[in-house]
Amino acid sequence: MSLEKTVMDNSDTTTELRDYIVDYVGNLLNPEDNQVTVEMIINVLADELPEVVLPLVEENYIRGYEQGLEDLRSFEDGMK
C-alpha cells in the first residue's frame, strides 16, 4: 500500500512505523485504488486506539477555542 501523494508533500522520510501503519490500514480496509489516506489512518486509529486519538482531538479543540478567543479580542481592540 502507498500513502496518498498529497499527504507525503511535507515529508519524504519513510520510517518503519509509517510503513507499518500504512500497510496495516491498507490491508484492513483494502481500498480499491490501493491508496491509503490520512483520513483512513485516523479512522482506524480512532476505532482501535481511542486512548491515543482522544487527547490529540482534545488538544486541537482547546487550541482552536483559544485561537477563536484571541481573534475576538483582536477584533474588539480594532473596533476601539
RASUL-V317676 format. One record per residue. N is the residue number from 1. RES is the residue in one letter. SS is DSSP state (h for helix, s for strand, l for the rest). Layout:
<<N;RES;SS> <N;RES;SS>>
This chain:
<<1;M;l> <2;S;s> <3;L;s> <4;E;l> <5;K;h> <6;T;h> <7;V;h> <8;M;h> <9;D;l> <10;N;l> <11;S;l> <12;D;l> <13;T;l> <14;T;l> <15;T;l> <16;E;h> <17;L;h> <18;R;h> <19;D;h> <20;Y;h> <21;I;h> <22;V;h> <23;D;h> <24;Y;h> <25;V;h> <26;G;h> <27;N;h> <28;L;h> <29;L;h> <30;N;l> <31;P;l> <32;E;l> <33;D;l> <34;N;l> <35;Q;s> <36;V;s> <37;T;l> <38;V;h> <39;E;h> <40;M;h> <41;I;h> <42;I;h> <43;N;h> <44;V;h> <45;L;h> <46;A;h> <47;D;h> <48;E;h> <49;L;l> <50;P;h> <51;E;h> <52;V;h> <53;V;h> <54;L;h> <55;P;h> <56;L;h> <57;V;h> <58;E;h> <59;E;h> <60;N;h> <61;Y;h> <62;I;h> <63;R;h> <64;G;h> <65;Y;h> <66;E;h> <67;Q;h> <68;G;h> <69;L;h> <70;E;h> <71;D;h> <72;L;h> <73;R;h> <74;S;h> <75;F;h> <76;E;h> <77;D;h> <78;G;h> <79;M;h> <80;K;l>>
